[in-house]
Amino acid sequence: MGELDCCPAGSQAKVHVSVPPLVEVMRGKPVTLDCTPLENPDHFVLEWFLTDRSGTRHRLASVEQQGSQLQGTVHDFRGRSPPYQLDSQGRLVLPQAQVGDERDYVCVLRAGAAGTTEATAKLRVFAIPETTEVIPNRGTLSVMEELAQEIATCSSRNGNPAPRITWYRNGQLLDVPMEVNSEGYMTSRTVREASGLQSLTSTLYLRPRKLDREASFHCAAHYSLPLGNQGRLDSSPFHLTLHYPTEHVRFWVGSPSTTEGWVREGDSIQLLCQGDGSPSPEYTFFRLQDKQEKVLTINLEGNLTLVGVNRSQSGTYGCRVEDYDAAEEVQLTKTLELRVAYLDPLELSTGEELSVLLNSSRTAVNCSARGLPAPTLRWTKDSVPLGDGPTLSLSPVTFDSAGTYVCEASMSTVPFLSRVRSFKLLVQGSPELRAEEMEPKAEGGWTEGDEVRLTCSARGHPEPELTWSQLGGRPAEPVLGGQGWVSSSLTLKVTSALGREGVTCEASNPHGRVSHVFHFGDKSSPRSRVDGIRDGAASWGGGAVLAPAAGFPGEEGRPGSDVDDRPGLARTDSEAQEEGCEEGWKDSGWVGGRGGQGSRD
């Protein structure tokens, strides 16, 4: 509030007006300047003046009280657009505040005999600057220079009042002076645009260091707002391109190498070389042969690719960084040993098939492997490990020994480098027979008309032929998961003749034959004969009953005995022959005398 005493001599009358001393507004917004009389004079005239920079006052408008009404007049627009206005209360209105409106506005109140007074309002107009722009030095800055070099120029345009610019490295404020020195400083220049707005340009100078090669720089413009508030506009970040000499060199085998440094024969590999100088120097790759360097390639990438590497390429390789600015003590040449792992095809002491006789002993197969590093050998059969080492020993050989054996060579230090070689073992021998019989439906035994399914299984090599003494037998088929077993079945109805004679199945191959007799007496028990062929002659054995160890489930006869221990069938083989041999064997289609040669029609 301003006060001014102005009245006739001896008068004690005074008037006062209320005017805000400082008015703040954002550019483009309307602003109203208030001048309110604190007393209520009978008559007064209120005038608004603009004070220019020279201090001269220019009357803009006036307001006169006429009764209870106020009559206002704008006298001078001063070229302003839109022009000044007065509202109904005599206040001065500036639509769309402009930077040029920043002046002192004086309100003068004339109240006749009550006196005259005036007060001044200062108007400040704020403008937010445009986006902060930075132009970095795109050249290459050398860290070997001893003076500060231009880093970048930062601009903040069209703000009011003039903004302030600061610089940052990795987000940290750079405290650089305005005075020129060899380590770093900055310069600033402010320009008032034709619009009255102000633009600021700042240039940063620094002596770069090698640590700045990955540093992020940026600048920020700080601007003022009404009521003492502050705003900030950051530029985009930028990086410097620096020139600095090499201090360290790395040379290594890239993928696909193992943790032990081996590479697989046949792979394409990369030798990688990297110096820490900038810009990237030339790299010379070479191989040492007879202590002489054989140059392989020169490039800027630091990369040498060996396609389909082979064992002859094992040896010493080197990389040299061609940096002539490097210090003398820096080791610019590095070497490494390239170790090519290889594994030749495996060799077996036998062919793809090995045929041995049943119960052979001291059967051995050798597996030979040649590779580097030394491979480990392992034998497996049906994915089951048998042992490690080059020699596979089989003793004694049984039919269970037959199958495919695999020798695998591998290297623990070189993953995925392995080879396998396999062979098939064939066990030659007289057939082994196994019979299965259904139990009688009735507890008392079989009765005429009962249907029964008989099954015989055999194995051997060559694969045995299965035949039946009765018609209707199904052709032999391999047993699923049966390790060489083949099986044949016969379904028939029990008759009195079968009750007397029984049914015989026989397995035969060039090494011999074995038979089994199914009987159908009360609680009957199957019986077997084992035949052996020698020079094409078949001789019947002593009628020994095969014990369960021979592979006939359900038989309880003692090994070496021809007596069936089950109730109702305690008879010898000779007794069975005497009771029905003549007619039984003939009726069933078999001929041959006891103990002599036998053949089938």
Secondary structure in CASP SS format (residue, H / E / C, confidence):
PFRMAT SS
TARGET T0000
AUTHOR 0000-0000-0000
METHOD secondary structure of the structure
MODEL  1
M C 1.00
G E 1.00
E E 1.00
L C 1.00
D C 1.00
C C 1.00
C C 1.00
P C 1.00
A C 1.00
G C 1.00
S C 1.00
Q C 1.00
A C 1.00
K C 1.00
V C 1.00
H E 1.00
V E 1.00
S E 1.00
V C 1.00
P C 1.00
P C 1.00
L E 1.00
V E 1.00
E E 1.00
V E 1.00
M E 1.00
R C 1.00
G C 1.00
K C 1.00
P C 1.00
V E 1.00
T E 1.00
L E 1.00
D C 1.00
C C 1.00
T E 1.00
P E 1.00
L C 1.00
E C 1.00
N C 1.00
P C 1.00
D C 1.00
H C 1.00
F C 1.00
V E 1.00
L E 1.00
E E 1.00
W E 1.00
F E 1.00
L E 1.00
T E 1.00
D C 1.00
R C 1.00
S C 1.00
G C 1.00
T C 1.00
R E 1.00
H E 1.00
R E 1.00
L E 1.00
A E 1.00
S E 1.00
V E 1.00
E E 1.00
Q E 1.00
Q E 1.00
G C 1.00
S C 1.00
Q E 1.00
L E 1.00
Q E 1.00
G E 1.00
T E 1.00
V E 1.00
H C 1.00
D C 1.00
F C 1.00
R C 1.00
G C 1.00
R C 1.00
S C 1.00
P C 1.00
P C 1.00
Y C 1.00
Q E 1.00
L E 1.00
D C 1.00
S C 1.00
Q C 1.00
G C 1.00
R C 1.00
L E 1.00
V E 1.00
L E 1.00
P C 1.00
Q C 1.00
A C 1.00
Q C 1.00
V H 1.00
G H 1.00
D H 1.00
E C 1.00
R C 1.00
D E 1.00
Y E 1.00
V E 1.00
C E 1.00
V E 1.00
L E 1.00
R E 1.00
A C 1.00
G H 1.00
A H 1.00
A H 1.00
G C 1.00
T E 1.00
T E 1.00
E E 1.00
A E 1.00
T E 1.00
A E 1.00
K E 1.00
L E 1.00
R E 1.00
V E 1.00
F E 1.00
A E 1.00
I C 1.00
P C 1.00
E C 1.00
T C 1.00
T C 1.00
E E 1.00
V E 1.00
I E 1.00
P E 1.00
N C 1.00
R C 1.00
G C 1.00
T E 1.00
L E 1.00
S E 1.00
V C 1.00
M C 1.00
E C 1.00
E C 1.00
L C 1.00
A C 1.00
Q E 1.00
E E 1.00
I E 1.00
A E 1.00
T E 1.00
C E 1.00
S E 1.00
S E 1.00
R E 1.00
N E 1.00
G E 1.00
N E 1.00
P C 1.00
A C 1.00
P C 1.00
R E 1.00
I E 1.00
T E 1.00
W E 1.00
Y E 1.00
R E 1.00
N C 1.00
G C 1.00
Q E 1.00
L E 1.00
L C 1.00
D C 1.00
V C 1.00
P C 1.00
M C 1.00
E C 1.00
V C 1.00
N C 1.00
S C 1.00
E C 1.00
G E 1.00
Y E 1.00
M E 1.00
T E 1.00
S E 1.00
R E 1.00
T E 1.00
V E 1.00
R E 1.00
E C 1.00
A C 1.00
S C 1.00
G C 1.00
L C 1.00
Q E 1.00
S E 1.00
L E 1.00
T E 1.00
S E 1.00
T E 1.00
L E 1.00
Y E 1.00
L E 1.00
R C 1.00
P C 1.00
R C 1.00
K H 1.00
L H 1.00
D H 1.00
R H 1.00
E H 1.00
A C 1.00
S C 1.00
F E 1.00
H E 1.00
C E 1.00
A E 1.00
A E 1.00
H E 1.00
Y E 1.00
S E 1.00
L C 1.00
P H 1.00
L H 1.00
G H 1.00
N C 1.00
Q E 1.00
G E 1.00
R E 1.00
L E 1.00
D E 1.00
S C 1.00
S C 1.00
P C 1.00
F E 1.00
H C 1.00
L C 1.00
T E 1.00
L E 1.00
H E 1.00
Y E 1.00
P C 1.00
T C 1.00
E C 1.00
H C 1.00
V E 1.00
R E 1.00
F E 1.00
W E 1.00
V E 1.00
G C 1.00
S C 1.00
P C 1.00
S C 1.00
T C 1.00
T C 1.00
E C 1.00
G C 1.00
W E 1.00
V E 1.00
R E 1.00
E C 1.00
G C 1.00
D C 1.00
S C 1.00
I E 1.00
Q E 1.00
L E 1.00
L E 1.00
C E 1.00
Q E 1.00
G E 1.00
D C 1.00
G C 1.00
S E 1.00
P C 1.00
S C 1.00
P C 1.00
E E 1.00
Y E 1.00
T E 1.00
F E 1.00
F E 1.00
R E 1.00
L E 1.00
Q E 1.00
D C 1.00
K C 1.00
Q E 1.00
E E 1.00
K E 1.00
V E 1.00
L E 1.00
T E 1.00
I E 1.00
N E 1.00
L C 1.00
E C 1.00
G C 1.00
N E 1.00
L E 1.00
T E 1.00
L E 1.00
V C 1.00
G C 1.00
V C 1.00
N C 1.00
R H 1.00
S H 1.00
Q H 1.00
S C 1.00
G E 1.00
T E 1.00
Y E 1.00
G E 1.00
C E 1.00
R E 1.00
V E 1.00
E E 1.00
D C 1.00
Y C 1.00
D C 1.00
A C 1.00
A C 1.00
E C 1.00
E C 1.00
V C 1.00
Q C 1.00
L C 1.00
T E 1.00
K E 1.00
T E 1.00
L E 1.00
E E 1.00
L E 1.00
R E 1.00
V E 1.00
A E 1.00
Y E 1.00
L E 1.00
D C 1.00
P C 1.00
L C 1.00
E E 1.00
L E 1.00
S C 1.00
T C 1.00
G C 1.00
E C 1.00
E E 1.00
L E 1.00
S E 1.00
V E 1.00
L E 1.00
L C 1.00
N C 1.00
S C 1.00
S C 1.00
R C 1.00
T E 1.00
A E 1.00
V E 1.00
N E 1.00
C E 1.00
S E 1.00
A C 1.00
R C 1.00
G E 1.00
L E 1.00
P C 1.00
A C 1.00
P C 1.00
T E 1.00
L E 1.00
R E 1.00
W E 1.00
T E 1.00
K E 1.00
D C 1.00
S C 1.00
V E 1.00
P E 1.00
L E 1.00
G E 1.00
D E 1.00
G C 1.00
P C 1.00
T E 1.00
L E 1.00
S E 1.00
L E 1.00
S C 1.00
P C 1.00
V C 1.00
T C 1.00
F H 1.00
D H 1.00
S H 1.00
A C 1.00
G E 1.00
T E 1.00
Y E 1.00
V E 1.00
C E 1.00
E E 1.00
A E 1.00
S E 1.00
M C 1.00
S C 1.00
T C 1.00
V C 1.00
P C 1.00
F C 1.00
L C 1.00
S E 1.00
R E 1.00
V E 1.00
R E 1.00
S E 1.00
F E 1.00
K E 1.00
L E 1.00
L E 1.00
V E 1.00
Q E 1.00
G E 1.00
S E 1.00
P E 1.00
E E 1.00
L E 1.00
R E 1.00
A E 1.00
E E 1.00
E E 1.00
M C 1.00
E C 1.00
P C 1.00
K C 1.00
A C 1.00
E C 1.00
G C 1.00
G C 1.00
W C 1.00
T C 1.00
E C 1.00
G C 1.00
D C 1.00
E E 1.00
V E 1.00
R E 1.00
L E 1.00
T E 1.00
C E 1.00
S E 1.00
A E 1.00
R E 1.00
G E 1.00
H E 1.00
P C 1.00
E C 1.00
P C 1.00
E E 1.00
L E 1.00
T E 1.00
W E 1.00
S C 1.00
Q C 1.00
L C 1.00
G C 1.00
G C 1.00
R C 1.00
P C 1.00
A C 1.00
E E 1.00
P E 1.00
V C 1.00
L C 1.00
G C 1.00
G C 1.00
Q C 1.00
G C 1.00
W C 1.00
V E 1.00
S E 1.00
S E 1.00
S E 1.00
L E 1.00
T E 1.00
L E 1.00
K E 1.00
V C 1.00
T C 1.00
S H 1.00
A H 1.00
L H 1.00
G H 1.00
R H 1.00
E H 1.00
G C 1.00
V E 1.00
T E 1.00
C E 1.00
E E 1.00
A E 1.00
S E 1.00
N E 1.00
P C 1.00
H C 1.00
G E 1.00
R E 1.00
V E 1.00
S E 1.00
H E 1.00
V E 1.00
F E 1.00
H C 1.00
F C 1.00
G C 1.00
D C 1.00
K C 1.00
S C 1.00
S C 1.00
P C 1.00
R E 1.00
S E 1.00
R E 1.00
V E 1.00
D E 1.00
G E 1.00
I E 1.00
R E 1.00
D C 1.00
G C 1.00
A E 1.00
A E 1.00
S E 1.00
W C 1.00
G C 1.00
G C 1.00
G C 1.00
A C 1.00
V C 1.00
L C 1.00
A C 1.00
P H 1.00
A H 1.00
A H 1.00
G C 1.00
F C 1.00
P C 1.00
G C 1.00
E C 1.00
E C 1.00
G C 1.00
R C 1.00
P C 1.00
G C 1.00
S C 1.00
D C 1.00
V C 1.00
D C 1.00
D C 1.00
R C 1.00
P C 1.00
G C 1.00
L C 1.00
A C 1.00
R C 1.00
T C 1.00
D H 1.00
S H 1.00
E H 1.00
A H 1.00
Q H 1.00
E H 1.00
E H 1.00
G H 1.00
C H 1.00
E H 1.00
E H 1.00
G H 1.00
W H 1.00
K H 1.00
D H 1.00
S C 1.00
G C 1.00
W E 1.00
V E 1.00
G E 1.00
G C 1.00
R C 1.00
G C 1.00
G C 1.00
Q E 1.00
G E 1.00
S E 1.00
R E 1.00
D C 1.00
END
